[in-house]
Amino acid sequence: MHQDLVGLFGCSDCKAAGRDPRPMFFICIPDYEGLNRARNLDWKPTFEKRET
């Protein structure tokens, strides 16, 4: 996936001038809020007292 994306991004002026490509990195940031929302849809509070 990384190699597929690297070929799509770059400066067209630099490519036209024949410059070497610069290193490029991609980071995947998960949608934690969306994951937690889906996970907690069926959660109900129990209102039970915890023993300490």
mmCIF file as Biopython writes it, N, C-alpha, C and O atoms, coordinates in Angstrom:
data_model
#
loop_
_atom_site.group_PDB
_atom_site.id
_atom_site.type_symbol
_atom_site.label_atom_id
_atom_site.label_alt_id
_atom_site.label_comp_id
_atom_site.label_asym_id
_atom_site.label_entity_id
_atom_site.label_seq_id
_atom_site.pdbx_PDB_ins_code
_atom_site.Cartn_x
_atom_site.Cartn_y
_atom_site.Cartn_z
_atom_site.occupancy
_atom_site.B_iso_or_equiv
_atom_site.auth_seq_id
_atom_site.auth_asym_id
_atom_site.pdbx_PDB_model_num
ATOM 1   N N  . MET A ? 1  ? 0.823   -1.179 0.000   1.0 0.0 1  A 1 
ATOM 2   C CA . MET A ? 1  ? 0.000   0.000  0.000   1.0 0.0 1  A 1 
ATOM 3   C C  . MET A ? 1  ? 0.879   1.258  0.000   1.0 0.0 1  A 1 
ATOM 4   O O  . MET A ? 1  ? 0.596   2.215  -0.721  1.0 0.0 1  A 1 
ATOM 5   N N  . HIS A ? 2  ? 1.941   1.253  0.809   1.0 0.0 2  A 1 
ATOM 6   C CA . HIS A ? 2  ? 2.817   2.419  0.870   1.0 0.0 2  A 1 
ATOM 7   C C  . HIS A ? 2  ? 3.422   2.707  -0.513  1.0 0.0 2  A 1 
ATOM 8   O O  . HIS A ? 2  ? 3.405   3.847  -0.978  1.0 0.0 2  A 1 
ATOM 9   N N  . GLN A ? 3  ? 3.943   1.689  -1.150  1.0 0.0 3  A 1 
ATOM 10  C CA . GLN A ? 3  ? 4.564   1.889  -2.469  1.0 0.0 3  A 1 
ATOM 11  C C  . GLN A ? 3  ? 3.552   2.375  -3.501  1.0 0.0 3  A 1 
ATOM 12  O O  . GLN A ? 3  ? 3.905   3.148  -4.392  1.0 0.0 3  A 1 
ATOM 13  N N  . ASP A ? 4  ? 2.316   1.939  -3.395  1.0 0.0 4  A 1 
ATOM 14  C CA . ASP A ? 4  ? 1.276   2.403  -4.318  1.0 0.0 4  A 1 
ATOM 15  C C  . ASP A ? 4  ? 1.018   3.889  -4.137  1.0 0.0 4  A 1 
ATOM 16  O O  . ASP A ? 4  ? 0.837   4.610  -5.118  1.0 0.0 4  A 1 
ATOM 17  N N  . LEU A ? 5  ? 0.999   4.350  -2.901  1.0 0.0 5  A 1 
ATOM 18  C CA . LEU A ? 5  ? 0.721   5.765  -2.631  1.0 0.0 5  A 1 
ATOM 19  C C  . LEU A ? 5  ? 1.895   6.663  -2.993  1.0 0.0 5  A 1 
ATOM 20  O O  . LEU A ? 5  ? 1.690   7.780  -3.467  1.0 0.0 5  A 1 
ATOM 21  N N  . VAL A ? 6  ? 3.109   6.202  -2.781  1.0 0.0 6  A 1 
ATOM 22  C CA . VAL A ? 6  ? 4.290   7.022  -3.077  1.0 0.0 6  A 1 
ATOM 23  C C  . VAL A ? 6  ? 4.306   7.434  -4.547  1.0 0.0 6  A 1 
ATOM 24  O O  . VAL A ? 6  ? 4.688   8.559  -4.868  1.0 0.0 6  A 1 
ATOM 25  N N  . GLY A ? 7  ? 3.901   6.546  -5.432  1.0 0.0 7  A 1 
ATOM 26  C CA . GLY A ? 7  ? 3.883   6.883  -6.851  1.0 0.0 7  A 1 
ATOM 27  C C  . GLY A ? 7  ? 2.853   7.923  -7.225  1.0 0.0 7  A 1 
ATOM 28  O O  . GLY A ? 7  ? 2.978   8.566  -8.268  1.0 0.0 7  A 1 
ATOM 29  N N  . LEU A ? 8  ? 1.836   8.103  -6.400  1.0 0.0 8  A 1 
ATOM 30  C CA . LEU A ? 8  ? 0.767   9.060  -6.705  1.0 0.0 8  A 1 
ATOM 31  C C  . LEU A ? 8  ? 1.064   10.472 -6.227  1.0 0.0 8  A 1 
ATOM 32  O O  . LEU A ? 8  ? 0.529   11.438 -6.771  1.0 0.0 8  A 1 
ATOM 33  N N  . PHE A ? 9  ? 1.913   10.598 -5.211  1.0 0.0 9  A 1 
ATOM 34  C CA . PHE A ? 9  ? 2.191   11.907 -4.633  1.0 0.0 9  A 1 
ATOM 35  C C  . PHE A ? 9  ? 3.595   12.365 -5.006  1.0 0.0 9  A 1 
ATOM 36  O O  . PHE A ? 9  ? 4.538   11.574 -5.017  1.0 0.0 9  A 1 
ATOM 37  N N  . GLY A ? 10 ? 3.717   13.641 -5.308  1.0 0.0 10 A 1 
ATOM 38  C CA . GLY A ? 10 ? 5.026   14.209 -5.614  1.0 0.0 10 A 1 
ATOM 39  C C  . GLY A ? 10 ? 4.870   15.546 -6.313  1.0 0.0 10 A 1 
ATOM 40  O O  . GLY A ? 10 ? 3.789   15.897 -6.788  1.0 0.0 10 A 1 
ATOM 41  N N  . CYS A ? 11 ? 5.940   16.268 -6.366  1.0 0.0 11 A 1 
ATOM 42  C CA . CYS A ? 11 ? 5.944   17.583 -7.001  1.0 0.0 11 A 1 
ATOM 43  C C  . CYS A ? 11 ? 6.147   17.411 -8.504  1.0 0.0 11 A 1 
ATOM 44  O O  . CYS A ? 11 ? 7.167   16.872 -8.934  1.0 0.0 11 A 1 
ATOM 45  N N  . SER A ? 12 ? 5.194   17.862 -9.295  1.0 0.0 12 A 1 
ATOM 46  C CA . SER A ? 12 ? 5.294   17.700 -10.746 1.0 0.0 12 A 1 
ATOM 47  C C  . SER A ? 12 ? 6.446   18.527 -11.321 1.0 0.0 12 A 1 
ATOM 48  O O  . SER A ? 12 ? 7.065   18.119 -12.304 1.0 0.0 12 A 1 
ATOM 49  N N  . ASP A ? 13 ? 6.740   19.686 -10.719 1.0 0.0 13 A 1 
ATOM 50  C CA . ASP A ? 13 ? 7.858   20.510 -11.193 1.0 0.0 13 A 1 
ATOM 51  C C  . ASP A ? 13 ? 9.189   19.796 -10.975 1.0 0.0 13 A 1 
ATOM 52  O O  . ASP A ? 13 ? 10.070  19.831 -11.834 1.0 0.0 13 A 1 
ATOM 53  N N  . CYS A ? 14 ? 9.326   19.148 -9.814  1.0 0.0 14 A 1 
ATOM 54  C CA . CYS A ? 14 ? 10.561  18.424 -9.511  1.0 0.0 14 A 1 
ATOM 55  C C  . CYS A ? 14 ? 10.719  17.222 -10.438 1.0 0.0 14 A 1 
ATOM 56  O O  . CYS A ? 14 ? 11.826  16.928 -10.891 1.0 0.0 14 A 1 
ATOM 57  N N  . LYS A ? 15 ? 9.626   16.532 -10.720 1.0 0.0 15 A 1 
ATOM 58  C CA . LYS A ? 15 ? 9.686   15.403 -11.643 1.0 0.0 15 A 1 
ATOM 59  C C  . LYS A ? 15 ? 10.087  15.866 -13.038 1.0 0.0 15 A 1 
ATOM 60  O O  . LYS A ? 15 ? 10.903  15.224 -13.700 1.0 0.0 15 A 1 
ATOM 61  N N  . ALA A ? 16 ? 9.515   16.983 -13.484 1.0 0.0 16 A 1 
ATOM 62  C CA . ALA A ? 16 ? 9.828   17.515 -14.812 1.0 0.0 16 A 1 
ATOM 63  C C  . ALA A ? 16 ? 11.286  17.952 -14.898 1.0 0.0 16 A 1 
ATOM 64  O O  . ALA A ? 16 ? 11.901  17.838 -15.959 1.0 0.0 16 A 1 
ATOM 65  N N  . ALA A ? 17 ? 11.850  18.451 -13.794 1.0 0.0 17 A 1 
ATOM 66  C CA . ALA A ? 17 ? 13.240  18.903 -13.773 1.0 0.0 17 A 1 
ATOM 67  C C  . ALA A ? 17 ? 14.201  17.726 -13.619 1.0 0.0 17 A 1 
ATOM 68  O O  . ALA A ? 17 ? 15.413  17.911 -13.724 1.0 0.0 17 A 1 
ATOM 69  N N  . GLY A ? 18 ? 13.685  16.516 -13.372 1.0 0.0 18 A 1 
ATOM 70  C CA . GLY A ? 18 ? 14.534  15.340 -13.252 1.0 0.0 18 A 1 
ATOM 71  C C  . GLY A ? 18 ? 15.201  15.188 -11.901 1.0 0.0 18 A 1 
ATOM 72  O O  . GLY A ? 18 ? 16.191  14.469 -11.770 1.0 0.0 18 A 1 
ATOM 73  N N  . ARG A ? 19 ? 14.659  15.866 -10.889 1.0 0.0 19 A 1 
ATOM 74  C CA . ARG A ? 19 ? 15.236  15.758 -9.553  1.0 0.0 19 A 1 
ATOM 75  C C  . ARG A ? 19 ? 14.889  14.416 -8.931  1.0 0.0 19 A 1 
ATOM 76  O O  . ARG A ? 19 ? 13.878  13.800 -9.264  1.0 0.0 19 A 1 
ATOM 77  N N  . ASP A ? 20 ? 15.756  13.974 -8.012  1.0 0.0 20 A 1 
ATOM 78  C CA . ASP A ? 20 ? 15.498  12.730 -7.288  1.0 0.0 20 A 1 
ATOM 79  C C  . ASP A ? 20 ? 14.291  12.916 -6.379  1.0 0.0 20 A 1 
ATOM 80  O O  . ASP A ? 20 ? 14.106  13.989 -5.805  1.0 0.0 20 A 1 
ATOM 81  N N  . PRO A ? 21 ? 13.471  11.885 -6.245  1.0 0.0 21 A 1 
ATOM 82  C CA . PRO A ? 21 ? 12.322  11.998 -5.338  1.0 0.0 21 A 1 
ATOM 83  C C  . PRO A ? 21 ? 12.765  12.035 -3.888  1.0 0.0 21 A 1 
ATOM 84  O O  . PRO A ? 21 ? 13.712  11.352 -3.499  1.0 0.0 21 A 1 
ATOM 85  N N  . ARG A ? 22 ? 12.088  12.819 -3.109  1.0 0.0 22 A 1 
ATOM 86  C CA . ARG A ? 22 ? 12.376  12.914 -1.677  1.0 0.0 22 A 1 
ATOM 87  C C  . ARG A ? 22 ? 11.670  11.771 -0.960  1.0 0.0 22 A 1 
ATOM 88  O O  . ARG A ? 22 ? 10.669  11.248 -1.448  1.0 0.0 22 A 1 
ATOM 89  N N  . PRO A ? 23 ? 12.197  11.384 0.205   1.0 0.0 23 A 1 
ATOM 90  C CA . PRO A ? 23 ? 11.516  10.334 0.980   1.0 0.0 23 A 1 
ATOM 91  C C  . PRO A ? 23 ? 10.106  10.792 1.374   1.0 0.0 23 A 1 
ATOM 92  O O  . PRO A ? 23 ? 9.888   11.952 1.726   1.0 0.0 23 A 1 
ATOM 93  N N  . MET A ? 24 ? 9.176   9.871  1.308   1.0 0.0 24 A 1 
ATOM 94  C CA . MET A ? 24 ? 7.799   10.183 1.630   1.0 0.0 24 A 1 
ATOM 95  C C  . MET A ? 24 ? 7.269   9.119  2.581   1.0 0.0 24 A 1 
ATOM 96  O O  . MET A ? 24 ? 7.514   7.928  2.389   1.0 0.0 24 A 1 
ATOM 97  N N  . PHE A ? 25 ? 6.541   9.554  3.608   1.0 0.0 25 A 1 
ATOM 98  C CA . PHE A ? 25 ? 6.018   8.630  4.603   1.0 0.0 25 A 1 
ATOM 99  C C  . PHE A ? 25 ? 4.537   8.887  4.803   1.0 0.0 25 A 1 
ATOM 100 O O  . PHE A ? 25 ? 4.074   10.024 4.715   1.0 0.0 25 A 1 
ATOM 101 N N  . PHE A ? 26 ? 3.805   7.831  5.071   1.0 0.0 26 A 1 
ATOM 102 C CA . PHE A ? 26 ? 2.372   7.932  5.325   1.0 0.0 26 A 1 
ATOM 103 C C  . PHE A ? 26 ? 2.070   7.311  6.671   1.0 0.0 26 A 1 
ATOM 104 O O  . PHE A ? 26 ? 2.647   6.289  7.041   1.0 0.0 26 A 1 
ATOM 105 N N  . ILE A ? 27 ? 1.158   7.938  7.404   1.0 0.0 27 A 1 
ATOM 106 C CA . ILE A ? 27 ? 0.768   7.453  8.719   1.0 0.0 27 A 1 
ATOM 107 C C  . ILE A ? 27 ? -0.740  7.229  8.708   1.0 0.0 27 A 1 
ATOM 108 O O  . ILE A ? 27 ? -1.501  8.078  8.243   1.0 0.0 27 A 1 
ATOM 109 N N  . CYS A ? 28 ? -1.156  6.096  9.216   1.0 0.0 28 A 1 
ATOM 110 C CA . CYS A ? 28 ? -2.577  5.775  9.342   1.0 0.0 28 A 1 
ATOM 111 C C  . CYS A ? 28 ? -3.008  6.083  10.772  1.0 0.0 28 A 1 
ATOM 112 O O  . CYS A ? 28 ? -2.467  5.512  11.719  1.0 0.0 28 A 1 
ATOM 113 N N  . ILE A ? 29 ? -3.980  6.983  10.933  1.0 0.0 29 A 1 
ATOM 114 C CA . ILE A ? 29 ? -4.497  7.320  12.251  1.0 0.0 29 A 1 
ATOM 115 C C  . ILE A ? 29 ? -5.921  6.782  12.336  1.0 0.0 29 A 1 
ATOM 116 O O  . ILE A ? 29 ? -6.816  7.287  11.659  1.0 0.0 29 A 1 
ATOM 117 N N  . PRO A ? 30 ? -6.137  5.757  13.165  1.0 0.0 30 A 1 
ATOM 118 C CA . PRO A ? 30 ? -7.470  5.165  13.261  1.0 0.0 30 A 1 
ATOM 119 C C  . PRO A ? 30 ? -8.496  6.147  13.811  1.0 0.0 30 A 1 
ATOM 120 O O  . PRO A ? 30 ? -8.155  7.069  14.552  1.0 0.0 30 A 1 
ATOM 121 N N  . ASP A ? 31 ? -9.740  5.941  13.445  1.0 0.0 31 A 1 
ATOM 122 C CA . ASP A ? 31 ? -10.850 6.747  13.940  1.0 0.0 31 A 1 
ATOM 123 C C  . ASP A ? 31 ? -11.324 6.131  15.255  1.0 0.0 31 A 1 
ATOM 124 O O  . ASP A ? 31 ? -12.310 5.395  15.285  1.0 0.0 31 A 1 
ATOM 125 N N  . TYR A ? 32 ? -10.612 6.439  16.341  1.0 0.0 32 A 1 
ATOM 126 C CA . TYR A ? 32 ? -10.946 5.840  17.630  1.0 0.0 32 A 1 
ATOM 127 C C  . TYR A ? 32 ? -12.336 6.245  18.101  1.0 0.0 32 A 1 
ATOM 128 O O  . TYR A ? 32 ? -13.045 5.433  18.695  1.0 0.0 32 A 1 
ATOM 129 N N  . GLU A ? 33 ? -12.731 7.470  17.849  1.0 0.0 33 A 1 
ATOM 130 C CA . GLU A ? 33 ? -14.055 7.919  18.282  1.0 0.0 33 A 1 
ATOM 131 C C  . GLU A ? 33 ? -15.140 7.092  17.605  1.0 0.0 33 A 1 
ATOM 132 O O  . GLU A ? 33 ? -16.094 6.674  18.261  1.0 0.0 33 A 1 
ATOM 133 N N  . GLY A ? 34 ? -15.010 6.853  16.321  1.0 0.0 34 A 1 
ATOM 134 C CA . GLY A ? 34 ? -15.983 6.041  15.600  1.0 0.0 34 A 1 
ATOM 135 C C  . GLY A ? 34 ? -15.976 4.596  16.061  1.0 0.0 34 A 1 
ATOM 136 O O  . GLY A ? 34 ? -17.032 3.975  16.179  1.0 0.0 34 A 1 
ATOM 137 N N  . LEU A ? 35 ? -14.777 4.049  16.325  1.0 0.0 35 A 1 
ATOM 138 C CA . LEU A ? 35 ? -14.686 2.677  16.815  1.0 0.0 35 A 1 
ATOM 139 C C  . LEU A ? 35 ? -15.330 2.542  18.188  1.0 0.0 35 A 1 
ATOM 140 O O  . LEU A ? 35 ? -16.063 1.584  18.436  1.0 0.0 35 A 1 
ATOM 141 N N  . ASN A ? 36 ? -15.067 3.480  19.073  1.0 0.0 36 A 1 
ATOM 142 C CA . ASN A ? 36 ? -15.649 3.426  20.411  1.0 0.0 36 A 1 
ATOM 143 C C  . ASN A ? 36 ? -17.156 3.619  20.370  1.0 0.0 36 A 1 
ATOM 144 O O  . ASN A ? 36 ? -17.879 2.987  21.140  1.0 0.0 36 A 1 
ATOM 145 N N  . ARG A ? 37 ? -17.643 4.483  19.481  1.0 0.0 37 A 1 
ATOM 146 C CA . ARG A ? 37 ? -19.080 4.714  19.370  1.0 0.0 37 A 1 
ATOM 147 C C  . ARG A ? 37 ? -19.783 3.416  18.972  1.0 0.0 37 A 1 
ATOM 148 O O  . ARG A ? 37 ? -20.799 3.050  19.564  1.0 0.0 37 A 1 
ATOM 149 N N  . ALA A ? 38 ? -19.250 2.732  17.983  1.0 0.0 38 A 1 
ATOM 150 C CA . ALA A ? 38 ? -19.850 1.475  17.535  1.0 0.0 38 A 1 
ATOM 151 C C  . ALA A ? 38 ? -19.758 0.415  18.626  1.0 0.0 38 A 1 
ATOM 152 O O  . ALA A ? 38 ? -20.681 -0.382 18.791  1.0 0.0 38 A 1 
ATOM 153 N N  . ARG A ? 39 ? -18.669 0.395  19.364  1.0 0.0 39 A 1 
ATOM 154 C CA . ARG A ? 39 ? -18.468 -0.603 20.411  1.0 0.0 39 A 1 
ATOM 155 C C  . ARG A ? 39 ? -19.414 -0.375 21.587  1.0 0.0 39 A 1 
ATOM 156 O O  . ARG A ? 39 ? -19.828 -1.331 22.243  1.0 0.0 39 A 1 
ATOM 157 N N  . ASN A ? 40 ? -19.758 0.882  21.858  1.0 0.0 40 A 1 
ATOM 158 C CA . ASN A ? 40 ? -20.546 1.207  23.043  1.0 0.0 40 A 1 
ATOM 159 C C  . ASN A ? 40 ? -22.037 1.377  22.770  1.0 0.0 40 A 1 
ATOM 160 O O  . ASN A ? 40 ? -22.768 1.810  23.661  1.0 0.0 40 A 1 
ATOM 161 N N  . LEU A ? 41 ? -22.503 1.056  21.588  1.0 0.0 41 A 1 
ATOM 162 C CA . LEU A ? 41 ? -23.918 1.240  21.273  1.0 0.0 41 A 1 
ATOM 163 C C  . LEU A ? 41 ? -24.825 0.423  22.182  1.0 0.0 41 A 1 
ATOM 164 O O  . LEU A ? 41 ? -25.883 0.905  22.586  1.0 0.0 41 A 1 
ATOM 165 N N  . ASP A ? 42 ? -24.435 -0.790 22.506  1.0 0.0 42 A 1 
ATOM 166 C CA . ASP A ? 42 ? -25.299 -1.640 23.312  1.0 0.0 42 A 1 
ATOM 167 C C  . ASP A ? 42 ? -24.937 -1.629 24.804  1.0 0.0 42 A 1 
ATOM 168 O O  . ASP A ? 42 ? -25.469 -2.437 25.566  1.0 0.0 42 A 1 
ATOM 169 N N  . TRP A ? 43 ? -24.050 -0.736 25.229  1.0 0.0 43 A 1 
ATOM 170 C CA . TRP A ? 43 ? -23.635 -0.669 26.624  1.0 0.0 43 A 1 
ATOM 171 C C  . TRP A ? 43 ? -24.724 -0.003 27.456  1.0 0.0 43 A 1 
ATOM 172 O O  . TRP A ? 43 ? -25.274 1.029  27.070  1.0 0.0 43 A 1 
ATOM 173 N N  . LYS A ? 44 ? -25.025 -0.601 28.592  1.0 0.0 44 A 1 
ATOM 174 C CA . LYS A ? 44 ? -25.996 -0.030 29.519  1.0 0.0 44 A 1 
ATOM 175 C C  . LYS A ? 44 ? -25.351 0.009  30.909  1.0 0.0 44 A 1 
ATOM 176 O O  . LYS A ? 44 ? -24.678 -0.946 31.296  1.0 0.0 44 A 1 
ATOM 177 N N  . PRO A ? 45 ? -25.543 1.081  31.656  1.0 0.0 45 A 1 
ATOM 178 C CA . PRO A ? 45 ? -24.970 1.136  33.010  1.0 0.0 45 A 1 
ATOM 179 C C  . PRO A ? 45 ? -25.668 0.130  33.920  1.0 0.0 45 A 1 
ATOM 180 O O  . PRO A ? 45 ? -26.863 -0.124 33.770  1.0 0.0 45 A 1 
ATOM 181 N N  . THR A ? 46 ? -24.928 -0.438 34.856  1.0 0.0 46 A 1 
ATOM 182 C CA . THR A ? 46 ? -25.497 -1.453 35.750  1.0 0.0 46 A 1 
ATOM 183 C C  . THR A ? 46 ? -25.915 -0.865 37.093  1.0 0.0 46 A 1 
ATOM 184 O O  . THR A ? 46 ? -26.758 -1.455 37.769  1.0 0.0 46 A 1 
ATOM 185 N N  . PHE A ? 47 ? -25.376 0.239  37.494  1.0 0.0 47 A 1 
ATOM 186 C CA . PHE A ? 47 ? -25.662 0.903  38.752  1.0 0.0 47 A 1 
ATOM 187 C C  . PHE A ? 47 ? -25.412 -0.010 39.952  1.0 0.0 47 A 1 
ATOM 188 O O  . PHE A ? 47 ? -26.033 0.154  41.002  1.0 0.0 47 A 1 
ATOM 189 N N  . GLU A ? 48 ? -24.514 -0.959 39.796  1.0 0.0 48 A 1 
ATOM 190 C CA . GLU A ? 48 ? -24.158 -1.840 40.902  1.0 0.0 48 A 1 
ATOM 191 C C  . GLU A ? 48 ? -23.006 -1.196 41.676  1.0 0.0 48 A 1 
ATOM 192 O O  . GLU A ? 48 ? -22.099 -0.604 41.090  1.0 0.0 48 A 1 
ATOM 193 N N  . LYS A ? 49 ? -23.062 -1.326 43.001  1.0 0.0 49 A 1 
ATOM 194 C CA . LYS A ? 49 ? -21.978 -0.805 43.826  1.0 0.0 49 A 1 
ATOM 195 C C  . LYS A ? 49 ? -20.807 -1.757 43.777  1.0 0.0 49 A 1 
ATOM 196 O O  . LYS A ? 49 ? -20.968 -2.975 43.844  1.0 0.0 49 A 1 
ATOM 197 N N  . ARG A ? 50 ? -19.619 -1.178 43.659  1.0 0.0 50 A 1 
ATOM 198 C CA . ARG A ? 50 ? -18.410 -1.994 43.699  1.0 0.0 50 A 1 
ATOM 199 C C  . ARG A ? 50 ? -17.922 -2.082 45.135  1.0 0.0 50 A 1 
ATOM 200 O O  . ARG A ? 50 ? -17.986 -1.118 45.897  1.0 0.0 50 A 1 
ATOM 201 N N  . GLU A ? 51 ? -17.435 -3.260 45.479  1.0 0.0 51 A 1 
ATOM 202 C CA . GLU A ? 51 ? -16.843 -3.420 46.803  1.0 0.0 51 A 1 
ATOM 203 C C  . GLU A ? 51 ? -15.410 -2.942 46.774  1.0 0.0 51 A 1 
ATOM 204 O O  . GLU A ? 51 ? -14.659 -3.271 45.856  1.0 0.0 51 A 1 
ATOM 205 N N  . THR A ? 52 ? -15.025 -2.166 47.775  1.0 0.0 52 A 1 
ATOM 206 C CA . THR A ? 52 ? -13.639 -1.680 47.821  1.0 0.0 52 A 1 
ATOM 207 C C  . THR A ? 52 ? -12.861 -2.305 48.926  1.0 0.0 52 A 1 
ATOM 208 O O  . THR A ? 52 ? -11.680 -2.002 49.099  1.0 0.0 52 A 1 
#
